[in-house]
């Protein structure tokens, strides 16, 4: 469950003002948005702001006998909500690009659509992979403490598997972001499911230290990656570890 498990027991530092609490004796909830009519507690009153003598309306148990039922204001919940909002904006932004500028271009793989895959907290922001019908990019949505991005500038970020070159960019809906090309174009993918599977595998390999010795990222960065490789006779749904990390199907 969100928040912390176990009795409240006065652990005020572990719950937010939005925490919905639940009596562990009779399971009566206390929702700050609703307040408590029986004690004339106004809606909007946080559990931590209840009078010291407040007890459960259902069984008169003291406040210390309450559990966290849900805490939408807890740091983890806030972070998840922020990540969802920003990745939703990212997908919406590039979906708009697809419909307005890319839809009819021959390089576009019509079997694919825009999707954010595997995003997770990283360096104060959120890191994951964006799939589009014409590319697959590793994307960092920077946090508020990241230095201001300069559109068109390049920046090398270090991961357990090696160093990767990112390009600074910005979009109207998502704002500033950083992208590292993995695959482009996307013609070797036969389905969205295949692209998603490869994206998830790439995120796993990215964070494996044992890939560092295998992959010479310095050479890849200096050469801005190899020239476009000839596509295999049949699409390969399980690219090698090196392909996943260096973008072996991309330019």
Secondary structure, 3 states (H helix, E strand, C coil): CCCCCCECCCCHHHCCCCCEEEECCCCCEECCCCCEHHHCECCCCCHHHCCCCCECCCCCCEHHHEEEEECCCCHHHHHHHHHHHHHHHHHHHHHHHHHHHHCCCCCCCCCCCCEEEEEEEECCEEEEEEEECCEEEEEEECCCCCCCCCCCCEEEEEECCEEEEEEEEEECCCEEEEEEEEECCCCCCCCHHHHHHHHHHHHHHHCCHHHCCCCCHHHHHHCCCCCCCCCCCCCCCCCCHHHHHHCCCCC
